[in-house]
């Protein structure tokens, strides 16, 4: 198959995000529960220092710490740096300072944002400035319950804590990163072919292993994969897993099968879904065929194939796929 090496590579923004869920344990549970009530607490170490945020283990003796100590929501800026252009997801949408703040009653500083007011000028903040916590309108038991710190040493009035609310034991922290991904020539070629309903593999010369999807080079020899081949949309299940446990963001109701499919003519299997069969009946060597989405839904992705289904053919001979287990 002829490929135009001068065609520009594909490029698109890529955003990766997930919710990191963790149990917080008894000590941090008290810290986050206090934040939900618009209070701040630390923990006392073996040397008498009050650590804020609380450390679970003593930095001197490494023993577990348990003595929770309330501290003020007012403190002093020890050092700071200016954020002239806020980024997405940061606490403020106008210029602000990141500062290390030692709260009254604490011996260690905590990092947080400081809003210097409408002027939004770095001249408004200095080392030694007094600041106070500005609380979020709705608190959930996270460090973001402190929306930011503001200039001045007058603490905000806070409402009494709600009664009968369970302590914080689990915390969910959304995480994300966005990059501009520029595809390589083989990747761009592969994706453009998918948009046309074609499955392209590639090899070095006329006799090398056929890699699907194509790579920059043969990992065994380092030679360029310069010979593109169109592969059929039928293949063999090599290995598979039955997914029984639901998880956040899951788009398919368990149980379902994620299988490695070795397309006819390829030497590398790839991962996809196998359905239209009871998961308990899926097996190694089973012959499968791609089920494509409607043509108008095709884009630049392997998800143009909705899933694979059994063909009804006899299972492939073990020797044809044993090297791919």
ABEGO torsion letter per residue (X at the ends): XBBBAABBBBBBBBBBBBBBBBBAEAAAAAAAAAAAAGBBBBBBBAAGBBBOBBBABBAAAGBBBABBBBBBABBBBABBBBBABBBBGBABABBBBBBBBBBBGBABBBBBBBBAEAAGBAAABBBGBBBBBBBBABBAGBAAABABBBBEABBBBBBBBBBGBBBBABBBBBBBBBBBBBBBAAAAAAAAAAAAGBBBBBBBEAABBBBOBBBABBAAAGBBBABBBBBBABBBBABBBBBABBBBGBABBOBBBBBBBBBBGBABBBBBBBBGBBAAABBBGBBBBBBBBBAAABBBBAAABABBBBAGBBBBBAAAAAAAX
